[in-house]
Amino acid sequence: MVGDQELRGLEPYAGRWVALVNGRVFGVGWTSEEARLASKRSRPREEPRLLYVPVVEEAMDELDPTA
């Protein structure tokens, strides 16, 4: 399970997979394989850690004052 601490700073990648090497993003994709391959292009000898960054949506009650 991925903790909130690990996802901090990855908000721009919401809804996508990221490939991390030493805590830095080296690949992004719509699938884990796309992210892994993107990472391998710049860091071929490193094995990335793949994470899915979920889309965080605010509760509709907070957005609609009439609810």
C-alpha positions in Angstrom: 0.0 0.0 0.0 1.3 3.4 -0.9 1.2 6.1 1.8 0.3 9.7 1.5 3.9 10.6 2.3 5.1 8.8 -0.9 2.5 10.5 -3.0 3.4 14.0 -1.8 4.6 16.1 -4.8 3.2 13.7 -7.4 -0.1 15.6 -7.7 0.7 16.7 -11.3 0.7 13.0 -12.3 -2.7 12.2 -10.9 -4.5 9.4 -12.8 -1.2 8.1 -14.2 1.6 5.7 -13.4 5.0 7.0 -12.4 8.4 5.2 -12.3 10.6 6.3 -9.5 14.4 5.7 -9.2 15.9 6.8 -6.0 12.8 8.8 -5.1 12.8 10.8 -8.4 10.4 10.5 -11.3 12.0 9.1 -14.4 9.0 7.9 -16.3 5.3 8.6 -16.5 2.5 6.7 -18.5 -1.1 5.8 -18.6 0.0 2.2 -17.9 2.6 0.8 -15.6 4.5 -0.6 -18.6 4.6 2.8 -20.3 6.0 4.3 -17.2 8.6 1.5 -16.8 9.7 1.8 -20.4 10.0 5.6 -20.2 12.2 5.2 -17.1 14.4 2.6 -18.8 15.1 5.0 -21.6 16.9 7.4 -19.3 18.0 4.9 -16.6 18.5 1.6 -18.3 20.5 -0.1 -15.5 18.1 0.9 -12.8 14.9 -1.0 -11.9 12.2 1.6 -11.1 9.5 1.4 -8.5 6.1 1.8 -10.1 3.3 3.7 -8.4 -0.2 4.7 -9.5 -1.1 8.2 -8.5 -4.8 8.3 -7.7 -7.1 11.2 -8.7 -8.2 13.0 -5.5 -11.7 14.5 -5.8 -13.3 16.8 -3.3 -16.6 15.7 -1.8 -19.5 17.1 -3.8 -21.1 18.5 -0.6 -18.1 20.9 -0.2 -18.4 22.2 -3.8 -22.2 22.6 -3.9 -23.5 24.9 -1.1 -27.1 24.0 -1.9 -26.6 20.4 -0.9 
